[in-house]
């Protein structure tokens, strides 16, 4: 081999090596630290799921215990994606303002399970998540969102905001099969044992339901088809909201894993490049990964 060919081969090899070790293109931040759920076990799962996509490097911002969160000031603007695994005391006005500006100006946000219980008295946050529960939410918080005969219906009836029955496996049905997050998913798939949130209510502005599940009264549910996966447009920002994921076990359902990963990519970029894996659950059988 001539010296020129050898140098070209060496350069090509170096380029391939650098490419193989190149950092993922996007930075993500998970917020946790207070939650009535076990955030210490679920944040590591969420972090790994994001890293497994090879799209994200992930930092974690953990609030201190207690009500004084004046020093909790994540630099949201440094990130392409923020994921909330938080349900606790109110952030400072400065941090709230920074978060709203982040989403409004194009930041991606993912709300996971009990994150939609947070901040019932923060109007902008409730508009960002679309609908939420608990925290004394009621008809003053906004309508219920239900799916009836394949259409999204807002219900302004009086009543509490947020409830769930006993944990159980339940069938998730795709409503919008053309959205990048759900495109290619089965029309129906069985999710492993989890809390099926129902009776969520809120502003419901610019909310698009992607998938829903029937909240069975026999399990203590509402008797309605309830949103499980949905998106919200807020300013220039993209929001993906999954009400599933009560614990680390539920998060290891392939259905949760894949929809969370795809939802995160969509919130960050507006598109989804990830393929639906062969082990995705079917309508008859749920599936989890170790």
N, C-alpha and C positions, 0 to 999 in steps of 0.2 A: 504494500500500500504506500502510495506517495505521501510525502509529508503534508501536502495540501489536503488529500482525502482523509488522512488521519486527523488533522485539525478539524475538518468539517464533521467527522464522526464524533469527535470529542465534544464539539460544540452542541451537536444534536443531543448527545447523551446528557450533557449538563442541562439543556433546556427541558428535556423530559423529566429529569430529576427534580428540577425546580418546580415544574408544573405539578408533579406528583405530590410535592410537599407544600404547594401554595395554600395559603390560608383560605378558609371559606369566605365567600364574598360579602356576607352581611353580619352585622353585630346585633345581638339580641340581648335584652335585659329581662330577667324575671324578678318581679317584686313579690316579697313574702315577708314573714316575720310575725304576723298576727293572723289568726284564722281559727274558727271553731272546728276546723278540720285539721288533719295531721299534715301540716305543710312541711314538716321536717322530713317526712317520708315521700311526699309527692313532688316537691321541687326537684330532687335529684332525678326522678323519672322524667319530668318535663324537660329538664336540662339535657338529659341523654337523648330524648326523642328529637329535640331540635338539632343536636350535634350529629345524630345519625343521618340526617338528611344531607350532610356535607355542605349545607348552605349557610350555617350560622356558627359563629363563635358566641359563647353565652356567658354573661356575667349575671350575678345575683345581687340584688339590693335588699337587705334584710332590715326591717324597721326594728328599733329597740322595743322592749316591752313597756307597757304603760301608756299614758295619754299624752305625754310630752314628746311630740315628734317634730319639734322645731328644727332639729339638726338633720332631719331626714330630707335630703335634697339631691336625689339622683339627677344626673344630667341627661334627661330624656333625649335631648337633641343629638346626643352622640350615637343614637341607636336607630337602626332601621325598623326594629320591632320591639315592642314592650308586651310582656305577658304578665297578667295579674293572677297570682295565686294568693291574693290578699283579701282578708275580711276582718277589719279591725277598726281601731280608732282613727279619727279624722286626721288627714295630713294638714300641714300648715297652709295658710292662704297662698304663700309663695310657691309651694310645691304644687298645689292645685292649679294655680295659674300656669305654671310651666307645663304641666301635663296636658291641660286643655289646648295650649298653644301648640304643643308637639303634635297632637292628633289633628287639630284643625289645619295645620300647615303641611300635612301629608304623611305623618307617622303612622305606622301599622300598629294595631293593638289587638290582643287576644284576651278575652275574658274566659276564665276556666271555672266552671261549677260555682262554688260559693263566692267567687269574686263579684257575682251579681247580687249578693246580699249586702255589699258594702255601700256606705255613703248615701243612705236614703234621702238625706236633706241637701245633697249637692246636685242642683239641677243639671249642670253640664255633664256630670258623670252619668246620670241616669239617661240623658239623651244619647250619650256615647254608647252605653251598653244596650239601649233600646228598651228592654224590660228587665225587671229584677224582682227580688222577693225579700220578705221578712223586714225587720227594722221598722215596723209599724206602717208599712206600705198598705194602701187601700185604694178605693176608687179615686181619691184625690191625686194619686200618683199617675193615673192614666188607665187605659183599658187593658183587659185581658186580651191576649192574641191566641186565637184558636184556628184550627183547620177544619172546615166543614165542606164535604163534597168536593174536595180538591181545591178549595179556595180559602185564602186567608181572611178571617173575619175578626173584627175588633168588637169586643163585648164590654160595654160600659156599666154592667151591673155592679151593684155595691158588693163589697166583700174584701176579705183579706188579700194581701199580695204575697204569694209564696207558700207552698206546702209540698209535701210528698208522702207517699205511702211507704209500705215496707219495701226493702230492697228486694229486687228480683230481676231475672232476665226479661228483657222486653224487645219487641220488634221495632226497629227504626225504619221508617218509610221515606224514601226520597220524594220531595215535592218538586224541586227544580233540578232536573237531570242535565241541564245545559250549563249550569254554573261551573267555572273551572274547579271549584273545590269538590263538587259531587259528580262531575262528568266521569262516566265510566264505572261508577259504583253500582251495585245491584239495586234494583227498585226497592227491595226489602232486605234487611239483614238483622241478625239476632245479636244484640249487645249483651254482654255478661252481666251478672248481678251488680246493680248500681241503684242509686237513688234516682227516681224519675221525677224531676222537678215539674210541678204544675202550678196553675193559678198565678204565674208571674205576670206582673203588670208594670206599665211605665209609659213614657211618652210615645214609644213605638214609631218614631219618625224615621223615614228612610230605611225601614227595616224590611229585609227580604228573607223569608223562611226558606231554608234549603232542605230540611228534613224534620220529621215529627214522629211522635209516638203516642199511642193510646194509653191514657192514664186510667188503668182498670180500677173501678170501684171495689172489686173483690180484693184488691191489694191496698185499699185505702186511698185510691186516687180520685181524680175529679170527674171521671167519666167523659173526658174531652180528649180530642187530639191536640197534643201540646207541642210547641216548638222545641226541638232538641238542638238543631244547628241553624244559625242564621247570621246574616251580615247586617251591618249598619254603615251608612255613609254619613260622615261627620266632617263638614268642611271638605278639605282635600284628602282627609284620612280614610283609611279602610279598617273596619272593625270586624273581626270574626268572633262569634260568641258560641261556645259550647256549654250546655248545662250539664253535660255528663262529666264523670271523673271524680266521684266521691272520695276514692282512696287509691292507693298505689295498685291494688289488684284490679280495680275497674279500669285504670289507665293502661293496663297491659292487654286489654282487649284490642285485637287488631283493628276493629272498627274505630275505637277511640284513637288509637295510635295514628292511623292513616289520616283520619279527618282532622286531627290536631295538626299533624305535620303539613298537610296540604293547606289547611286554613292559615297556618303561620306563614307559609310561603306566599299565599295570595295576599294576606294583609300587608306583607312587606313589599311585594313587587307588583301585585295586580294580576299575576298569572300563576299557573301551576305547571311545573315541569315533571313532577314525580308521577310515576306509573302506579296504577292500582295493583298491589301484589296478588299473587296466586292464592295466598292463604287468607284472603279477606273473607269474613263471615258470610254465610248464606242465610236465606230465610229460615232454614231448618236447623242450622248449627252455628253456635257461637265459636269463637276461636281466640285464644290468648297466646302470647309469647312469654317465655321465661323472663 
